[in-house]
């Protein structure tokens, strides 16, 4: 079957980028089943240009048993150029390191994980005997597995594509403890010596020998795992539906300019600037005069609130533009007392006093024009 996005993918290794080939994607899709009339969420935390997850979505949507539900695709990519392309084929893509991305736990129905291969530091550092435990390198396949599996819902499906020799004791134990119905296959494309591990996430338990044995055989030799079949007659792996009552959390801790623009565009209708006129329609209205003259008490409250403002004209014709406000002034008093033995004691009292102040600008058209007048 010809795929829509496969022709857009780069078929070379660049900066640790090992794209999943078209044949593997087609055969993986045969093992999966979409939920009926429900939305499914799929995550690729190393999505590259996004073509693998986009192709998988396309294949699942055209399955004969596919319902009318939608598929939401999420991707994480460190490379800026590849992330920009992934945004054109996936629903949401974050350009960041996977450790700097926040995803709601147990929110994904499918985790498509084809991580970078190798060690977290240089191969030379990983091969030499290091004295300090914290200096030892960890394979990236193991790091990404532990980091991203918590995003997968219980009952969700893991598709884990790694070199067969990377299935060490720790990875095998982690998979066997956290997944049921584990199967491992050799990928049709043998260039990178990949194997495909698929399983359904469950609550953590014990690693049994029956689940570990196929992984051990796949790690021991290239012929240890059967080839990924082009047809699947057994019960398919069902992708669970997304929980509609939960709002999805998917964003980077450190956001760049391009992502900030996307977020502002997404929530534009909720921003204050867009609704400025709606929030401040009172400025266009007319001021209603009070029903009776304000008493000194009302004037004091208006001054304290800073609401005494505007243009006023005095009885003698002087015109002012006034602004009222209230300031806090601290008054200090000192009291000295002597006891019967002649000892002095001093008491200092600090008293806060609120003083109303009216600042006015002379608008009278004479020599006083522009002068500042303060009334306290």
C-alpha positions as CSV (number, residue, x, y, z in Angstrom):
1,X,0.0,0.0,0.0
2,X,1.4,3.4,-1.0
3,X,1.7,5.8,2.0
4,X,1.0,9.5,1.8
5,X,4.0,10.6,3.9
6,X,6.7,8.0,3.2
7,X,8.0,9.9,0.2
8,X,8.7,12.9,2.5
9,X,10.9,11.1,4.9
10,X,14.7,11.3,4.6
11,X,16.2,7.8,4.1
12,X,19.5,8.5,5.7
13,X,20.9,8.6,9.3
14,X,21.6,12.1,10.5
15,X,22.5,13.0,14.1
16,X,21.3,9.7,15.4
17,X,18.0,9.8,13.4
18,X,17.0,6.3,12.4
19,X,13.7,6.7,10.5
20,X,11.3,3.7,10.6
21,X,10.8,2.2,7.2
22,X,7.5,2.0,5.3
23,X,7.3,-1.8,5.4
24,X,7.7,-2.0,9.2
25,X,4.9,0.7,9.6
26,X,2.5,-1.3,7.4
27,X,3.1,-4.5,9.3
28,X,2.8,-2.9,12.7
29,X,-0.5,-1.4,11.7
30,X,-1.8,-4.9,11.0
31,X,-1.3,-5.8,14.7
32,X,-3.4,-2.9,16.0
33,X,-7.1,-2.2,16.3
34,X,-8.7,1.2,16.7
35,X,-11.4,1.9,19.4
36,X,-14.9,2.0,17.9
37,X,-16.5,5.5,17.6
38,X,-14.0,7.1,20.1
39,X,-10.9,9.3,20.0
40,X,-7.5,7.7,20.3
41,X,-4.3,9.4,21.2
42,X,-0.9,8.3,19.9
43,X,2.5,9.7,21.0
44,X,5.9,9.5,19.3
45,X,8.5,11.0,21.7
46,X,11.2,10.8,19.0
47,X,9.0,11.7,16.0
48,X,11.7,13.0,13.7
49,X,9.9,14.4,10.7
50,X,6.6,12.9,11.9
51,X,6.2,10.6,8.9
52,X,6.1,7.3,10.9
53,X,3.2,8.3,13.2
54,X,1.4,10.0,10.3
55,X,1.7,6.9,8.1
56,X,0.5,4.7,11.0
57,X,-2.5,7.0,11.6
58,X,-3.4,6.8,7.9
59,X,-3.2,3.0,7.9
60,X,-5.4,2.6,11.0
61,X,-8.0,5.0,9.7
62,X,-8.5,2.9,6.5
63,X,-8.7,-0.5,8.2
64,X,-12.0,-2.3,7.4
65,X,-12.9,-2.5,11.1
66,X,-12.0,1.1,11.8
67,X,-14.8,3.1,13.4
68,X,-15.7,6.8,13.0
69,X,-13.4,7.9,15.9
70,X,-10.6,10.4,15.4
71,X,-6.9,9.9,16.0
72,X,-4.9,12.6,17.8
73,X,-1.2,12.4,17.1
74,X,1.4,14.0,19.3
75,X,5.2,14.3,18.7
76,X,8.3,15.4,20.5
77,X,11.5,16.2,18.5
78,X,14.7,17.9,19.5
79,X,15.9,18.9,16.1
80,X,14.4,22.3,14.9
81,X,14.2,21.5,11.2
82,X,12.7,18.1,11.7
83,X,10.2,19.4,14.2
84,X,9.0,22.1,11.8
85,X,8.2,19.4,9.2
86,X,6.5,17.2,11.8
87,X,4.1,20.0,12.6
88,X,2.8,19.8,9.1
89,X,1.7,16.1,9.4
90,X,1.0,15.7,13.1
91,X,-1.6,17.4,15.3
92,X,0.7,18.7,18.0
93,X,4.5,18.8,18.1
94,X,6.8,20.1,20.7
95,X,10.3,21.0,19.7
96,X,12.3,20.3,22.9
97,X,14.3,17.6,24.7
98,X,12.0,14.9,26.0
99,X,13.1,15.6,29.5
100,X,11.8,19.2,29.2
101,X,8.3,18.2,28.1
102,X,5.3,17.8,30.4
103,X,2.7,15.2,29.3
104,X,-0.3,14.1,31.4
105,X,0.4,10.6,32.8
106,X,-1.6,7.7,31.4
107,X,-3.2,9.9,28.7
108,X,-1.9,8.1,25.6
109,X,-3.5,5.0,24.0
110,X,-0.4,4.2,21.9
111,X,3.2,4.9,22.5
112,X,5.3,4.5,19.3
113,X,8.9,4.6,20.6
114,X,11.8,4.4,18.2
115,X,14.4,6.2,20.4
116,X,18.0,7.2,19.6
117,X,20.4,4.3,19.7
118,X,23.6,4.2,21.7
119,X,24.9,5.6,25.0
120,X,24.1,8.9,26.6
121,X,27.8,9.8,26.4
122,X,30.5,8.9,23.9
123,X,31.1,5.2,23.2
124,X,34.7,5.6,24.5
125,X,33.4,6.7,27.9
126,X,30.9,3.9,28.0
127,X,33.5,1.2,27.2
128,X,36.2,2.2,29.7
129,X,36.1,1.1,33.3
130,X,34.7,4.0,35.3
131,X,35.2,4.2,39.0
132,X,32.3,6.4,40.1
133,X,28.8,4.9,39.6
134,X,27.3,8.2,38.5
135,X,29.8,8.4,35.6
136,X,28.6,5.2,34.0
137,X,26.7,5.7,30.7
138,X,23.1,4.4,30.2
139,X,21.8,3.4,26.8
140,X,19.4,5.9,25.3
141,X,17.0,3.1,24.5
142,X,16.6,2.4,28.2
143,X,16.4,6.1,29.2
144,X,13.6,6.9,26.7
145,X,11.7,3.7,27.7
146,X,11.6,4.6,31.4
147,X,10.8,8.3,30.7
148,X,7.9,7.8,28.3
149,X,6.1,4.6,29.4
150,X,4.3,6.6,32.3
151,X,2.5,8.6,29.6
152,X,0.9,5.4,28.3
153,X,-2.5,4.5,29.8
154,X,-3.1,1.1,31.5
155,X,-4.3,-1.0,28.7
156,X,-2.4,1.1,26.2
157,X,-0.2,-0.4,23.5
158,X,3.6,0.0,23.3
159,X,5.4,-0.3,19.9
160,X,9.1,-0.3,20.8
161,X,11.7,-0.4,18.0
162,X,15.3,-0.9,19.0
163,X,18.4,-2.8,17.9
164,X,18.1,-6.4,19.1
165,X,21.4,-6.2,20.9
166,X,20.0,-3.3,23.1
167,X,17.6,-5.6,24.9
168,X,19.7,-6.0,28.0
169,X,18.7,-7.4,31.4
170,X,17.3,-4.1,32.7
171,X,15.2,-3.4,29.6
172,X,13.9,-7.0,29.5
173,X,13.0,-6.8,33.2
174,X,11.2,-3.5,32.8
175,X,9.2,-4.7,29.8
176,X,8.2,-8.0,31.5
177,X,7.1,-6.2,34.7
178,X,5.0,-3.5,33.1
179,X,3.5,-5.2,30.0
180,X,1.4,-8.2,29.2
181,X,1.0,-10.1,25.9
182,X,4.6,-9.2,25.0
183,X,5.8,-10.2,21.6
184,X,9.1,-9.5,19.8
185,X,9.7,-9.6,16.1
186,X,12.6,-8.8,13.7
187,X,12.0,-5.7,11.6
188,X,11.8,-6.4,7.8
189,X,14.5,-3.7,7.2
190,X,17.7,-5.3,8.5
191,X,20.0,-2.2,8.0
192,X,19.9,-1.2,11.7
193,X,19.3,-4.7,13.1
194,X,16.1,-3.6,14.6
195,X,13.5,-5.6,16.5
196,X,9.9,-4.6,17.2
197,X,8.5,-5.2,20.7
198,X,4.8,-4.9,21.2
199,X,2.8,-5.2,24.4
200,X,-0.1,-3.9,26.5
201,X,0.7,-1.9,29.6
202,X,-0.5,-3.3,32.9
203,X,0.1,-2.4,36.5
204,X,3.6,-3.3,37.6
205,X,4.1,-6.9,38.6
206,X,6.7,-9.7,38.6
207,X,8.8,-10.6,35.5
208,X,7.9,-14.2,34.6
209,X,10.2,-16.4,32.6
210,X,7.7,-17.0,29.8
211,X,7.7,-13.2,29.1
212,X,11.4,-12.9,29.4
213,X,12.5,-15.8,27.2
214,X,11.5,-14.4,23.8
215,X,13.4,-11.2,24.6
216,X,16.4,-13.1,25.7
217,X,16.5,-15.0,22.4
218,X,16.0,-11.9,20.4
219,X,18.9,-10.2,22.2
220,X,21.2,-13.2,21.8
221,X,21.1,-13.5,18.0
222,X,19.5,-11.9,15.0
223,X,17.6,-15.1,14.2
224,X,16.2,-15.3,17.7
225,X,13.0,-13.4,16.8
226,X,10.6,-14.3,14.0
227,X,10.1,-11.8,11.2
228,X,7.3,-9.2,11.7
229,X,4.4,-10.9,9.8
230,X,2.7,-9.1,6.9
231,X,-0.7,-10.5,8.0
232,X,-2.1,-11.1,11.5
233,X,-4.7,-13.7,12.3
234,X,-4.5,-13.6,16.1
235,X,-6.4,-11.1,18.4
236,X,-5.1,-7.6,17.5
237,X,-3.8,-5.2,20.1
238,X,-6.7,-2.9,21.0
239,X,-5.8,0.8,21.4
240,X,-7.9,2.2,24.3
241,X,-10.0,5.3,23.8
242,X,-9.0,8.6,25.3
243,X,-10.7,9.9,28.4
244,X,-12.7,12.9,27.2
245,X,-13.2,14.4,30.7
246,X,-9.5,14.9,31.1
247,X,-7.9,18.0,29.5
248,X,-4.7,16.9,27.7
249,X,-1.4,18.4,29.1
250,X,1.3,18.5,26.4
251,X,3.8,21.4,26.5
252,X,7.5,22.2,27.0
253,X,8.9,23.6,30.2
254,X,11.1,26.0,28.3
255,X,9.2,27.6,25.4
256,X,10.8,29.2,22.4
257,X,9.5,32.1,20.3
258,X,7.7,29.9,17.7
259,X,5.9,27.8,20.3
260,X,4.9,31.0,22.2
261,X,3.3,32.4,19.0
262,X,1.4,29.1,18.5
263,X,0.1,29.2,22.1
264,X,-1.0,32.8,21.8
265,X,-2.8,32.0,18.6
266,X,-4.5,29.0,20.2
267,X,-5.8,31.0,23.1
268,X,-6.3,34.3,21.3
269,X,-10.0,34.7,22.2
270,X,-9.2,34.4,25.9
271,X,-6.5,37.1,26.0
272,X,-7.3,40.4,27.6
273,X,-6.1,42.5,24.6
274,X,-8.6,40.8,22.3
275,X,-11.4,41.7,24.6
276,X,-10.2,45.1,25.7
277,X,-13.2,47.0,24.3
278,X,-15.6,44.5,25.8
279,X,-14.0,44.8,29.3
280,X,-13.8,48.6,29.2
281,X,-17.0,49.7,27.5
282,X,-17.7,51.9,30.5
283,X,-15.2,54.5,29.2
284,X,-17.6,55.3,26.4
285,X,-20.6,55.9,28.7
286,X,-21.6,59.1,30.3
287,X,-21.0,59.9,33.9
288,X,-24.2,60.0,36.0
289,X,-24.3,62.9,38.5
290,X,-25.0,61.9,42.1
291,X,-28.6,62.3,43.4
292,X,-27.5,64.9,45.9
293,X,-24.4,66.9,46.9
294,X,-21.6,64.8,48.3
295,X,-20.9,65.2,52.0
296,X,-17.3,65.6,53.3
297,X,-17.4,61.9,54.3
298,X,-18.3,60.9,50.7
299,X,-15.6,63.2,49.4
300,X,-13.0,61.6,51.7
301,X,-13.9,58.1,50.5
302,X,-13.7,59.3,46.9
303,X,-10.3,60.8,47.6
304,X,-9.1,57.6,49.3
305,X,-10.1,55.6,46.2
306,X,-8.5,58.0,43.8
307,X,-11.8,58.7,42.1
308,X,-11.7,62.5,42.5
309,X,-10.5,63.4,39.0
310,X,-11.4,65.6,36.1
311,X,-11.9,69.2,35.1
312,X,-13.4,71.7,37.6
313,X,-14.1,75.4,37.5
314,X,-13.9,77.5,40.6
315,X,-16.4,80.3,41.5
316,X,-13.7,83.0,40.6
317,X,-13.3,81.6,37.1
318,X,-10.1,79.5,37.7
319,X,-10.0,76.2,35.8
320,X,-8.2,73.1,37.1
321,X,-7.5,69.5,36.0
322,X,-7.4,67.6,39.3
323,X,-6.4,64.1,40.5
324,X,-7.1,63.0,44.0
325,X,-5.2,60.4,46.0
326,X,-4.4,59.3,49.5
327,X,-0.9,58.9,51.0
328,X,0.2,57.2,54.2
329,X,2.2,59.5,56.5
330,X,4.0,58.0,59.5
331,X,4.1,60.3,62.6
332,X,6.7,59.6,65.4
333,X,6.2,60.7,69.0
334,X,8.7,60.1,71.8
335,X,7.8,60.1,75.5
336,X,10.4,60.0,78.3
337,X,9.4,59.0,81.8
338,X,11.4,58.8,85.1
339,X,10.7,56.4,87.9
340,X,11.1,57.1,91.7
341,X,14.8,56.1,91.5
342,X,15.5,58.5,88.7
343,X,15.8,55.9,85.9
344,X,14.6,57.1,82.5
345,X,12.5,55.1,80.1
346,X,11.7,56.2,76.6
347,X,8.7,55.2,74.6
348,X,8.5,55.7,70.8
349,X,5.1,55.6,69.2
350,X,4.8,55.4,65.4
351,X,1.4,56.3,64.1
352,X,0.2,55.9,60.5
353,X,-2.0,58.7,59.3
354,X,-3.7,58.7,55.9
355,X,-3.6,62.1,54.3
356,X,-5.8,62.9,51.2
357,X,-4.1,65.0,48.6
358,X,-5.5,66.7,45.5
359,X,-3.0,67.5,42.8
360,X,-4.2,70.1,40.2
361,X,-2.9,71.7,37.1
362,X,-3.9,75.3,36.3
363,X,-5.8,75.5,33.1
364,X,-6.7,79.2,33.6
365,X,-5.7,81.1,30.5
366,X,-3.4,83.6,32.2
367,X,0.1,83.7,33.7
368,X,-0.8,80.8,36.0
369,X,-1.4,78.4,33.1
370,X,0.4,75.1,33.7
371,X,1.2,75.6,37.3
372,X,1.0,72.6,39.7
373,X,-1.2,73.1,42.8
374,X,-1.4,70.7,45.6
375,X,-4.1,70.7,48.2
376,X,-3.6,68.5,51.3
